[in-house]
Amino acid sequence: MKKRASRQAPNTVEPGGPHVFSFAANGDGFLLDGKPFQIRSGELHPARIPVDYWRHRIQMAKAMGMNTIALYVMWNYHEPTEGTFDFHTDNRDIEAFIRLCQAESMWVLFRPGPYVCAEWDLGSIPCWLLRYPDIRLRTDRANDSRYMHAVERYIAELLPRVKPLMAESGGPILMIQIENEFGSFDSNQAYLEEIREIWIRGGIDGPFYTEDGLVQLQQSQSYVAGGAIALSNGNAAQIEAVRKAFPSVPAMAGEVYPGWLTHWGERAFQGTSVDLCATLDELMRKNLSFNLYVIHGGTSFGFYAGANVDADSGEYQPDITSYDYAAPVSEQGVATQRYMQYRSIIAGYLSTPLPPVPLPIDTLTAKDANGTRRLMPQRYASIWDNLPAALPSAQTTHPQPFEMYGQGFGFVLYRKRLGPYESGSLDIANVHDYATVFIGDQYAGGVSRARMPEERALPLNVVHRKRLALSGASSVQDDAQVLEILVEGMGRVNYGHSMIDRKGIVDPVVLHHASGAREVLTGWEVALLPMDESFVENLRPLCSNPDKAGLFFIATLSIDATGDVYFDMSEWTKGIVWVNGHNLGRYWNIGPQTRLYCPSPWLKPGDNTVLIFDQHQLEARAVGLASTLS
């Protein structure tokens, strides 16, 4: 492609030393040290990328022609329990990530929320706020001071970390985004202004910007005074439209989508890719600023994948573990065909050559002499042999959501001793989000909030038996059976007006007797199973009842050298995989994702422990090794 350097903004200043980033007086673009500057940004999320790969992913963005990295900060990833912050461990050190951007001569767009969406659990708002029955999220102090107090504390933690990294202080941060796509949620400029004022009181007076769809922006006026406007699903035409509506405000395409998110049960990933060649060519030709959301998506490791609720049907739609997003840089950091196309288009408008594309990360050999390399796990432990003590009875008269017990993620077991009847049906219609139900040691069925039919009552066959007293006397005792409901909380809704999405059993459980009587069940025992690092490390390798679903399986992966690998879980049903204690995320046989990504740094030469918790399977199946997602 013929170079058209004259069309490119002439400012090629790199981060390092104080700089002034500002807006043109007529709103016609951005300025760096007084000269026109085109933002060419690619979005990366530190929380979705192993820290060892941060530099590689930044370099991949740079080699595609970007000069800026946009990043979300996931509030709940940094304040998992109220008042306890972590900006140091693993991939939570956002200061280190931003300094890496600067070391690679990349500018930064800082997107701290407090709400970010991002297909991340509760849009990154901490779930411990949901312990308040009447909490209101994403609103100003007058409407809910508890929420805004938490926001203020969060930003107070960010302020001393961010201030030295602003461009005016010699860092790479050009702008800070205020909230995210608020016009899709509400019309309340007082709330956006409160957030802006918190930053100003802390010593950072901008530059600020907001992000929203064009229609939502126009309807809700969701911008802040003196701030720029970024457009979701933006392009050159939308930038032109918003410039007419707000002629003194600079605008950019804040989220240009190369693909889209994927829910469990949907079609294969291949249907989500978007060809951005024409869009990027026009943005470059007109010297307009943009951000690719995402240039590399990474992985929602652990329990952090979010969910949606369909606006029309009300269907709950949890997100898959992979955040590949059909991005130009794949989940494992490989330059896709789209990457090479986009790189060529952008390079055609630049006066200096782009750096070479970084080499891909090594992968494990996924085949052996017999074909596909496979692991054969063995039974290791049972959830039923590893139950913690039940909560005090005062907390459990009625089943409550996870958040009311102080638990954010994982599973909760609700247990109830049944009375003297023979059969009926169990109504746990409002389970959030996936339950396996047992009568004694027998699996009675499952209930799923996602992709669930209208009929949600679970038929039960509860036989009330008599047995001899243990003393051997002729008297008899009632042998009432135990109902156990093991509930998995999947992703909390991260978008729209259904975000108050508590997990567990959120409504009373009702037993419909065969006689027609209706009984609300009370008097529950509750055991909390967060499935966190501590729980997994302390599993007792017992299996007293191998015929009761809820088993852990274990395998050893022996390797001479490390490399990225995917674990193919297509022969398993539903569960979680850990490798050397790292939670790779969920798998589910409804697809479309059947493989879980394990990055090389989580492996070691020699023996590696692969632990699987499957909610249904009693027998182990093979786990294949693969080099790609699909």
C-alpha positions in Angstrom: 0.0 0.0 0.0 1.3 3.4 -0.9 2.4 5.5 2.1 0.4 8.6 2.9 2.5 10.1 5.6 1.2 13.6 5.0 -2.2 12.5 6.3 -0.8 11.2 9.6 -0.7 13.6 12.6 2.8 14.9 12.8 3.2 14.5 16.5 5.4 11.5 17.3 6.4 12.5 20.9 6.9 9.5 23.1 6.1 9.3 26.9 8.9 10.3 29.1 9.3 13.6 30.8 6.3 16.0 31.5 3.9 16.5 28.6 0.7 18.5 28.1 -2.2 16.6 26.6 -5.1 18.8 25.8 -8.1 19.4 23.5 -8.0 21.7 20.4 -9.8 24.9 21.1 -12.5 24.2 18.5 -12.9 20.6 19.6 -11.2 19.5 16.5 -9.1 16.7 17.9 -6.4 16.2 20.6 -3.2 18.0 21.2 0.1 16.8 22.7 2.4 19.6 23.7 0.3 21.9 21.6 0.5 19.8 18.4 -2.2 17.6 16.8 -2.1 14.0 18.1 -4.0 11.0 16.8 -4.7 8.4 19.5 -4.3 4.9 18.0 -5.2 2.7 20.9 -5.6 -1.0 21.6 -7.4 -2.3 24.7 -5.7 -4.7 27.0 -6.9 -5.8 30.5 -4.1 -6.6 32.9 -6.5 -8.7 35.0 -7.1 -11.1 32.0 -3.4 -11.5 31.1 -0.7 -13.3 33.1 1.8 -10.7 34.3 4.6 -12.6 32.5 2.9 -11.8 29.2 2.1 -8.1 29.8 5.1 -6.8 27.8 4.5 -9.3 25.0 0.9 -8.1 24.5 1.9 -4.5 24.7 4.5 -5.1 22.0 1.9 -6.9 19.9 -0.3 -3.8 20.0 2.7 -1.5 19.1 3.7 -3.7 16.2 0.1 -3.4 14.8 0.5 0.4 14.7 -0.9 1.4 18.0 0.7 4.3 20.0 -1.6 3.9 23.1 -2.9 1.2 25.4 -6.4 1.5 26.9 -7.0 -0.5 30.1 -9.9 -1.2 32.4 -9.2 -1.5 36.1 -11.5 -4.1 37.7 -12.5 -2.7 41.0 -13.7 -6.0 42.5 -10.4 -7.6 41.5 -8.6 -5.1 43.7 -11.0 -4.9 46.6 -12.3 -8.4 47.0 -13.4 -7.8 50.6 -14.6 -4.5 51.9 -11.8 -2.1 52.7 -9.0 -4.6 51.8 -7.2 -3.6 48.6 -4.6 -5.5 46.6 -2.6 -3.7 44.0 0.5 -5.8 44.3 0.0 -9.6 43.8 0.2 -11.3 40.5 -1.4 -9.3 37.7 -3.0 -6.7 40.0 0.0 -4.3 40.0 -1.5 -1.8 37.5 1.3 0.7 38.2 3.8 -1.8 36.9 1.6 -2.5 33.8 1.4 1.3 33.0 5.2 1.6 33.5 5.6 -1.2 31.0 3.5 0.7 28.6 5.7 3.7 29.0 8.9 1.6 28.7 7.5 0.4 25.3 6.9 4.1 24.3 3.1 3.7 24.5 0.6 6.2 25.9 -2.3 5.1 28.1 -6.0 5.7 28.4 -7.0 4.9 32.0 -10.5 3.4 32.5 -11.0 2.8 36.2 -14.9 2.8 36.3 -16.0 2.3 39.0 -18.3 0.4 36.6 -16.6 -1.0 33.5 -19.0 -3.7 32.0 -16.2 -5.6 30.2 -18.1 -8.9 30.5 -16.7 -9.0 34.0 -18.6 -10.1 37.1 -21.0 -7.3 38.1 -19.2 -5.0 35.7 -16.3 -4.9 38.3 -18.4 -3.5 41.1 -17.7 -5.5 44.3 -20.4 -8.0 45.1 -20.1 -7.4 48.8 -22.2 -4.3 48.2 -25.1 -6.6 47.5 -25.4 -7.6 51.1 -27.6 -4.5 51.5 -31.1 -5.6 50.5 -32.0 -2.2 49.2 -28.6 -1.2 47.6 -28.6 1.0 44.5 -25.6 0.8 42.2 -24.3 3.4 39.8 -26.0 6.4 41.5 -25.1 9.6 43.3 -24.8 10.1 47.0 -28.3 11.5 47.4 -29.7 8.2 46.1 -27.3 5.8 47.9 -24.5 7.1 50.1 -23.3 3.5 50.8 -22.4 3.0 47.1 -20.8 6.4 46.7 -18.8 6.0 49.9 -17.4 2.8 48.5 -16.6 4.5 45.2 -14.8 7.3 47.0 -12.7 4.9 49.0 -11.8 3.0 45.8 -10.7 6.2 43.9 -8.8 7.3 47.0 -6.7 4.2 46.7 -6.1 4.9 43.0 -5.2 8.5 43.3 -1.6 8.3 44.7 -0.9 5.5 42.3 -2.2 7.3 39.2 -1.1 10.9 39.8 2.7 10.3 39.2 1.7 8.4 36.0 -0.2 11.3 34.4 1.5 12.8 31.3 1.9 16.1 33.1 3.9 14.3 35.8 6.1 12.5 33.3 4.0 9.4 33.0 2.1 8.0 30.0 -1.6 8.5 31.0 -3.3 10.9 28.6 -6.9 10.8 29.9 -9.0 9.2 32.6 -12.5 7.9 31.7 -15.3 8.8 34.1 -17.6 5.7 34.6 -18.5 3.7 31.5 -21.5 3.7 29.0 -23.6 5.4 31.7 -26.2 6.6 29.1 -27.2 2.9 28.6 -28.1 2.7 32.2 -29.5 6.1 33.4 -29.6 9.8 32.9 -28.0 11.4 36.0 -25.3 13.9 35.3 -25.0 14.5 39.1 -23.5 11.1 39.5 -20.9 11.6 36.8 -20.0 14.9 38.2 -19.6 13.4 41.7 -17.0 11.0 40.3 -15.2 13.7 38.5 -15.1 15.8 41.6 -13.6 13.0 43.6 -10.6 12.9 41.2 -10.3 16.7 41.3 -10.3 16.9 45.1 -7.6 14.2 45.0 -5.3 16.4 42.9 -6.1 15.2 39.4 -8.1 17.7 37.4 -8.1 15.8 34.1 -8.1 15.4 31.2 -11.3 13.4 31.5 -13.6 11.7 29.0 -16.7 9.6 28.9 -17.7 6.6 26.8 -21.1 5.8 25.4 -23.1 4.8 22.3 -24.1 7.7 20.1 -27.8 7.3 20.7 -27.4 6.9 24.4 -25.2 9.9 24.6 -27.7 12.0 22.8 -30.7 10.8 24.9 -29.0 10.9 28.3 -26.4 13.6 27.9 -23.9 11.3 29.6 -20.8 13.5 29.4 -18.9 15.6 31.9 -18.0 19.3 31.8 -14.7 19.9 30.0 -14.4 16.2 29.0 -13.9 14.5 25.7 -16.4 12.0 24.2 -15.6 8.5 23.2 -18.1 6.5 21.2 -18.9 2.8 21.7 -19.0 1.0 18.3 -17.7 4.2 16.9 -16.5 5.0 13.4 -15.8 8.1 11.3 -19.5 8.8 10.6 -20.4 8.7 14.3 -17.5 11.0 15.2 -18.8 13.4 12.6 -22.3 13.2 14.0 -21.2 13.8 17.6 -19.0 16.8 16.5 -22.2 18.4 15.0 -24.1 17.8 18.3 -21.1 18.9 20.5 -19.0 21.2 18.3 -16.6 22.3 21.0 -15.9 18.8 22.3 -13.3 16.5 20.8 -14.5 13.0 20.0 -13.0 9.6 19.2 -14.1 6.1 18.4 -13.7 4.8 21.9 -14.6 1.2 21.3 -14.2 -0.2 17.8 -15.2 -3.9 18.0 -13.3 -6.6 16.1 -15.7 -9.2 17.3 -18.2 -9.8 20.1 -18.7 -11.6 23.4 -19.8 -15.2 23.6 -22.3 -16.8 26.0 -22.5 -20.5 27.0 -24.7 -22.4 24.7 -24.3 -20.1 21.7 -22.8 -21.0 18.3 -19.1 -21.3 17.7 -16.8 -18.4 18.0 -16.3 -18.1 14.2 -19.6 -16.2 13.9 -18.4 -13.3 16.0 -15.6 -11.8 13.9 -16.0 -8.4 12.2 -13.9 -7.1 9.3 -12.6 -3.7 10.3 -10.5 -3.0 7.3 -12.7 -0.3 5.8 -13.4 1.3 9.3 -9.7 1.5 10.1 -8.8 2.8 6.7 -11.3 5.7 7.0 -10.2 6.5 10.6 -6.5 6.6 9.5 -7.3 8.5 6.3 -9.2 11.2 8.2 -6.7 11.2 11.1 -9.3 10.4 13.7 -8.6 8.9 17.1 -9.8 5.4 18.0 -9.5 2.5 20.4 -9.8 -1.1 19.3 -11.9 -3.0 21.9 -10.2 -5.3 22.3 -6.9 -5.7 20.5 -6.3 -8.7 22.7 -8.9 -10.1 25.1 -7.2 -12.7 27.2 -9.0 -14.9 29.6 -11.5 -14.4 32.4 -9.7 -16.8 34.7 -11.3 -18.1 37.9 -14.9 -17.0 38.6 -14.7 -13.5 37.0 -16.6 -14.0 33.7 -19.8 -12.0 33.7 -23.3 -12.4 32.3 -26.1 -10.7 30.5 -29.9 -10.9 30.7 -31.7 -10.8 27.4 -33.7 -7.6 27.3 -36.6 -9.2 25.5 -36.8 -12.7 26.9 -35.3 -12.2 30.3 -33.0 -15.2 29.6 -29.9 -15.3 31.8 -26.8 -15.6 29.6 -23.5 -16.3 31.3 -20.3 -15.6 29.5 -17.7 -18.2 28.6 -14.3 -18.3 30.2 -12.3 -17.3 27.1 -12.3 -13.6 26.2 -10.9 -14.2 22.8 -13.5 -11.7 21.4 -12.2 -12.5 17.8 -9.5 -10.0 18.6 -6.6 -9.4 16.2 -4.3 -10.9 18.9 -5.7 -14.2 19.9 -6.3 -15.5 23.5 -2.8 -17.0 23.5 -1.1 -13.9 22.0 -0.9 -15.0 18.3 -1.2 -12.6 15.4 -4.3 -13.6 13.5 -4.9 -13.0 9.8 -7.0 -9.9 10.7 -4.0 -8.6 12.7 -1.8 -8.7 9.6 -4.5 -7.0 7.5 -5.0 -4.2 10.0 -1.2 -3.7 10.5 -0.8 -3.3 6.8 -3.6 -0.7 6.6 -2.2 1.4 9.5 1.4 1.1 8.3 0.3 2.6 5.0 -0.5 5.9 6.6 2.7 6.1 8.8 6.0 7.8 7.8 8.1 5.4 9.9 8.1 1.6 9.7 6.4 -0.5 12.3 8.5 -2.7 14.6 8.5 -6.4 13.7 5.7 -8.6 15.0 6.9 -10.3 18.2 7.5 -14.0 18.0 4.6 -16.1 19.4 4.9 -17.8 22.8 6.0 -21.4 22.7 3.3 -24.1 23.0 3.4 -27.6 24.4 3.4 -30.4 22.0 -0.2 -31.5 21.8 0.5 -34.8 20.0 2.5 -37.9 20.9 3.4 -41.0 18.9 -0.2 -42.3 19.2 -1.8 -39.1 18.0 -3.5 -36.6 20.4 -1.8 -36.3 23.7 -4.2 -37.1 26.5 -4.3 -37.2 30.3 -6.3 -39.8 32.3 -7.3 -38.3 35.7 -8.1 -40.5 38.7 -10.7 -39.9 41.4 -9.1 -37.8 44.1 -11.7 -36.4 46.5 -15.4 -35.7 47.1 -17.0 -32.4 48.0 -19.0 -34.3 50.5 -15.9 -35.3 52.5 -14.7 -31.7 52.5 -17.7 -29.8 53.7 -16.9 -27.0 56.2 -18.9 -26.6 59.4 -22.5 -25.4 58.8 -23.3 -21.8 59.6 -25.1 -21.1 62.9 -28.7 -22.0 62.7 -29.8 -18.4 63.3 -28.4 -17.5 59.9 -30.2 -20.3 58.0 -33.9 -20.4 58.8 -34.5 -19.4 55.2 -31.9 -20.0 52.5 -30.1 -16.7 51.6 -27.9 -15.6 48.7 -24.1 -16.0 48.8 -23.7 -12.3 49.5 -25.7 -12.4 52.7 -23.3 -15.0 54.1 -20.2 -12.9 53.0 -19.3 -15.2 50.1 -18.6 -13.8 46.6 -17.9 -16.8 44.4 -17.9 -20.6 44.2 -20.6 -22.8 45.6 -23.0 -23.0 48.6 -24.6 -26.1 49.9 -28.2 -25.8 51.3 -29.3 -28.9 53.3 -32.7 -29.7 54.7 -34.1 -32.8 56.5 -37.4 -33.7 54.9 -40.5 -34.8 56.6 -42.8 -37.9 56.3 -44.1 -37.9 52.8 -43.6 -40.1 49.8 -43.3 -37.9 46.7 -43.7 -34.5 45.3 -42.0 -31.8 43.3 -39.4 -29.2 44.3 -39.6 -25.6 43.1 -36.3 -23.7 43.2 -37.2 -21.7 40.2 -35.1 -18.7 41.2 -31.8 -20.5 41.7 -28.8 -18.4 40.7 -27.4 -20.0 38.8 -26.9 -23.8 38.6 -27.9 -26.4 41.1 -27.4 -30.1 41.5 -30.0 -31.7 43.8 -29.7 -34.8 45.9 -32.0 -36.9 48.1 -29.7 -38.7 50.5 -27.0 -40.0 48.3 -29.1 -40.1 45.2 -28.9 -37.5 42.4 -32.4 -36.1 41.9 -31.7 -33.8 39.1 -30.4 -30.3 38.2 -31.8 -26.9 37.7 -30.1 -24.3 35.5 -31.0 -20.6 35.3 -29.3 -20.4 31.9 -31.2 -21.8 28.9 -33.9 -23.2 31.2 -37.3 -24.2 30.0 -40.5 -22.7 31.5 -41.2 -25.6 33.7 -38.7 -25.4 36.6 -40.2 -27.8 39.2 -38.0 -30.8 39.9 -39.9 -34.1 40.4 -38.8 -35.9 43.6 -39.5 -39.4 44.8 -39.0 -39.1 48.6 -39.7 -42.4 50.3 -40.1 -42.0 54.1 -38.8 -45.2 55.7 -38.8 -46.8 59.1 -35.8 -48.4 60.6 -35.0 -50.2 63.9 -33.6 -48.2 66.7 -29.8 -48.4 66.9 -30.2 -50.1 70.3 -31.7 -53.1 68.6 -35.0 -52.7 70.5 -38.3 -53.4 68.8 -39.2 -49.8 68.7 -38.7 -47.9 65.4 -37.4 -44.5 64.4 -38.2 -42.2 61.5 -35.5 -42.2 58.9 -36.3 -39.0 57.2 -34.1 -38.3 54.2 -31.9 -35.3 53.6 -32.4 -32.8 50.7 -29.2 -31.2 49.5 -29.0 -28.4 46.9 -25.5 -27.6 45.8 -25.6 -24.2 44.0 -23.0 -22.8 41.8 -22.9 -19.0 41.3 -21.9 -18.2 37.8 -21.3 -14.7 36.4 -23.1 -11.8 37.8 -24.9 -9.6 35.3 -22.6 -6.9 34.1 -24.8 -4.8 31.9 -28.3 -3.2 31.9 -30.9 -2.9 34.7 -30.6 -6.4 36.1 -27.2 -5.9 37.8 -28.6 -6.6 41.3 -27.8 -10.2 40.7 -27.2 -12.1 43.9 -26.1 -15.7 43.8 -27.5 -18.9 45.4 -31.1 -19.5 46.4 -32.7 -16.0 46.2 -36.4 -17.0 46.8 -38.0 -19.6 49.2 -37.8 -23.2 48.2 -41.3 -24.8 47.9 -42.2 -28.4 48.1 -45.4 -29.4 46.3 -46.7 -32.6 47.9 -48.4 -35.3 45.9 -51.5 -34.6 47.9 -51.6 -31.0 46.5 -50.3 -29.3 49.7 -47.7 -26.6 49.3 -44.9 -26.3 51.9 -42.3 -23.5 52.1 -39.2 -25.3 53.4 -37.4 -23.7 56.4 -34.8 -24.7 58.8 -31.8 -25.1 56.5 -28.2 -26.0 57.1 -25.8 -23.9 55.0 -22.1 -24.7 54.2 -20.0 -22.2 52.3 -17.7 -23.6 49.6 -15.8 -20.7 48.0 -13.5 -23.1 46.0 -10.7 -20.6 46.5 -7.0 -21.2 46.7 -7.1 -22.1 50.4 -10.0 -24.6 49.9 -8.3 -26.4 47.1 -4.9 -26.5 48.8 -6.5 -28.2 51.9 -8.7 -30.8 50.1 -8.6 -34.1 52.0 -8.1 -36.9 49.4 -11.0 -39.0 50.6 -13.9 -40.5 48.6 -16.2 -42.2 51.0 -19.0 -42.3 48.5 -17.7 -42.4 44.9 -21.2 -42.9 43.6 -22.4 -39.4 44.6 -21.7 -36.7 42.1 -19.5 -33.8 43.2 -16.1 -35.4 42.8 -12.6 -34.1 42.3 -10.3 -35.8 39.8 -6.5 -35.4 39.6 -3.9 -36.0 36.9 -0.2 -35.3 36.5 1.2 -33.6 33.4 4.8 -34.4 33.0 6.8 -32.1 30.7 10.4 -31.4 30.0 9.8 -27.7 29.1 6.9 -25.3 29.5 4.7 -23.8 26.9 1.1 -22.6 26.4 -1.5 -25.3 26.2 -5.2 -25.8 26.1 -7.0 -28.5 28.1 -9.7 -30.1 26.0 -12.6 -30.8 28.3 -15.1 -32.0 25.6 -15.5 -35.4 27.3 -16.5 -33.8 30.7 -19.8 -32.3 31.8 -19.5 -29.1 33.9 -16.9 -27.9 36.3 -13.7 -26.1 37.0 -10.0 -26.9 36.3 -7.0 -25.9 38.3 -3.4 -26.3 37.2 -0.8 -26.1 40.0 -3.4 -24.2 42.0 -4.3 -21.7 39.3 -8.0 -21.6 38.4 -8.3 -21.8 34.7 -12.1 -21.1 34.8 -15.3 -23.0 33.9 -16.0 -25.6 31.3 -19.5 -26.7 30.2 -20.5 -29.3 27.7 -23.2 -27.1 26.2 -20.3 -25.2 24.5 -19.2 -23.5 22.4 -16.0 -23.4 24.4 -14.6 -26.9 25.1 -10.9 -25.9 25.8 -9.4 -24.0 28.7 -6.3 -21.9 28.2 -3.3 -22.6 30.5 -0.4 -20.1 30.0 3.2 -21.3 30.1 4.2 -19.5 33.4 1.6 -21.5 35.3 3.5 -24.7 34.4 6.9 -26.0 35.4 9.3 -28.6 34.0 8.6 -31.9 35.6 5.3 -32.9 37.2 2.3 -30.5 37.1 -0.9 -31.2 39.0 -4.2 -30.9 37.1 -7.2 -30.9 39.4 -10.8 -31.1 38.0 -14.1 -30.6 39.9 -17.0 -31.9 37.9 -20.5 -31.5 39.2 -21.9 -34.6 37.5 -19.4 -37.2 36.5 -18.6 -40.2 38.6 -16.0 -41.7 36.3 -13.0 -39.9 34.9 -12.7 -39.2 31.2 -9.7 -38.3 29.1 -8.4 -34.7 29.0 -6.8 -33.8 25.7 -4.0 -31.3 25.1 -4.4 -28.8 22.3 -2.4 -25.9 21.0 -5.3 -23.6 20.0 -8.7 -22.6 21.3 -10.7 -24.3 18.6 
